[in-house]
């Protein structure tokens, strides 16, 4: 992936210590970026930073709850260098329809998946404006594009991320700030394995195969495949791309509808 060089760039990645976020962290560091891992789990954050550094890359940890606007502002203001890239990857999941989604469930999804993205974008935008450039990449979902069963609150939140992406891209295109988003389908991460184990004990293999085959291509995606797309979109090779949503879904959206 050396073709997509990030040497000399500083990238803030939320939720950058696990799953897709960790893959993006490792990919960006390998491409030469200094990576700032904005992470709620201090332990996981320290582990991934150590892993990057052992591999010869540059990384640092900012322990932060993205849902807390003041925490985000304080964390971002502590950085005394440019922020060339922001990847809003952190988020939480929820299973439920309109009837069995509680107010607490709804508010929790909104607080992290919507307000968290808003907090981080708002915290970096002034710096990007002063720099005269910047790239923002948001992690949406195919749930923002099609109706998925039992994903009411999650779809609401990811739909908001998609709309915010379009709005930010429009408002700042004249300021050399690009904003895009990626919409993954099912990606095989430790979260998926834990979800299957918790909800389908004794039937893990059967459920894994069933979920894999829900993508027309016949398998789940990998975190590294999402990271490769993120690397391209945040590199100068994608300088003509803004205000665009990129499904990584094994054909789910177009071939299932």
Helices and strands as residue ranges (DSSP letters): E 10-14, H 19-30, E 34-39, H 42-54, E 58-63, H 69-77, E 85-88, H 103-109, I 110-115, H 116-131, E 134-139, G 142-144, H 152-172, G 173-175, E 177-184, E 187-188, H 190-199, H 204-213, E 221-222, H 223-234, G 236-238, E 245-248, H 252-255
